[in-house]
Amino acid sequence: MLQNETKNDVNTNLAATLYTGGPVMAAACAGMAVLFAALGTVLLLLEADVFFYAFCYAAAALLILFLLFGYKPLLRAALNKSLVGKETAHRFLFREDGFEMSLVRGEQVTGKGFVSYQDVKKVVERKDLWLVYLEKSMVIAVSREGMVDGKPEDLSVLFGVKLGERFKSHLKAR
């Protein structure tokens, strides 16, 4: 059995959100920026009023700046605000047939459940956490730093054995 306690804090939620939603946000912002830049170029070639193509180029630049410098701080601020006063942790007990999960506030268990490995859609291993997908939009973050019993490598091996092709690791081989 392997045990893990993952704090439900800003850093864990930020990392999980950046891994799961970050590529979608990057694609959306980059796509809109390209669209605005192309529209600005067309308007420039059509010799439209300077306001219109300048607006398009400015919108494209602002989208790229937001993506590079604004998205992560804005997301962090939103998480800080939403998690204030909600100091909780997820305790996981990984066994051969599945894992138990408990939601803990202080020392009080406020929720408990069991997930069979058959019900897990996929697990994605990152440098700082595992993302356990129960559904397409239901993801549980399990922190590598939260290992209480066992090593992170042991949990990766367990996921690999139990999930097979449904386990993806993004760690470089050492």
N, C-alpha and C positions, 0 to 999 in steps of 0.2 A: 504494500500500500504506500502511496505517495500522498503527502499532504501539502497544501498550498493555502496561503492566506493573502488575498489580493485586496489592497485598500481601494475603496471606491473614491479616489481622489481626482483632482484636476489633471495631474500628469498622466495617470493611467487612461482616463477618459479622452484626453487630448491625443495621446498616441493612438488609441484605438480608432478615434474619429478620423485622424489624418490617414491612417492606413486604409480604412474602409471607404470614407467619403472624399478623401483628398484627391485621388485620381479623377473622380467625377467632376469635382469643382475645378480642377486644373483644365480638364477638357472643355468644360462649359465656358470658362473665362477665356481660354485661348481661342476657342471657336468663335466666340462673340468678338474678340479683338481682331481676328482675321477678317471676319465679316465687315466690321466697321472700317478696317484699313482698306479692304477691297472696294467698299462703297465710296470711301473718300477718294480713292484713286480714280474710280469711274466718274465721280463728280468733277474731279480736277481735269480729267481728259475732256469732259463735256463742257468745260469752261463755265461751270456753275458759279454762283456767288461764293466768295471766299468763306463766308460764314458756314456754309453747309459742309464743305470738305474739311475745313478746320475743325468743326464739331466732330466729325467722324474720326479724324486722326487723334483728337484729344480723348475721345471715348475709348479708342483702342489702347492708347497709352495708359489711361487710368485703369482699365481692366487688367493690364499686365502689371502695373504697379501694385494694385490691390492683391493680385495673386502672389506676387513676390514678397510684399512687405506688410500687407494688411490682413490677410486671411487668418494666419495663425494667431496673432495678437487678439483679433476680434473674437475668434473661437475660444481662446483662453479666457477672455473677459466674460463671455457668455457662460462658460463652464464654472468660473469662479462664482458668478452670481447664482447660478442654479444649484450649486452644491453647498452653499453656505448653510451651516448648521446640520448637515446631513452626513456626519462622520459614520460611515458604515464600511463593512468589509465583507468580502465573499470568502467563505471557507470551503475548500474543495478537498474531498477525500477520493483519490483515484484508485479504483479497484480493478480487478480483472474483467468484470462484467459491465462496468460503467463507472460513473462518478456521482457522489453525493455533493450537493451544493447547499450551503446554508448562508443566509443573509444575517449578519450580526451587527447590532448597534450597541456599542459598549460591550457588555457581557451577555446581553439578551439576544437570543435567537428569534428573529422576527419572521423568518420564512425558511422553508426547507424543501428540497426536492431531489429526485434521482433522475439521471439521464443515462440511458443505455448507449453504448457506442454505436449501435445500429441506428439510433435516432439522430446521430451527429451527421450533418451534411458534409462538412469538411472542417479541417483544422489547418490554419496557416501559421507557421512559426516565423516570428520576427526576432530581431536582436534583443528586444526588451520584453516581449510578451508573445503569448499564443492567442490567436483569435479563433474561438470555437463557434462555428456557425451551426445554429440549430435550425434556422430557416434562413431564407435569403436576407431578410431584414432583422433577424434576431441573432445578435452576436454577443458572446460572453468573452471578456478580456481576462486572461489569466497571466499575471505578472511573473516574469522569470525570477525577480528578486523576492517574491513571496513564498518561495519554497521553504517549508518548515521541516518536512521529513523527505529525504531524498534530494537528488541533484536535478537541475534543469535537464541535463542530458538524459537522465533516466525517464523523465516524463516524455521527452521527444521520442525515445525508443518505444515507450508504451503506445504513444499515439501512432507511430509508424507501424507497429505490429497489429494493433487493433483496427486501424483505419485503412491501411494499405494505400491505394491511390488517392484516397480522400485526405491524406496528410501531405501538405506542401511545406517545405522548409526554404526560407530565404536567407539562411545562414551559409556563409562560405565554408567549405570544408577546411578543416584545420590540418 
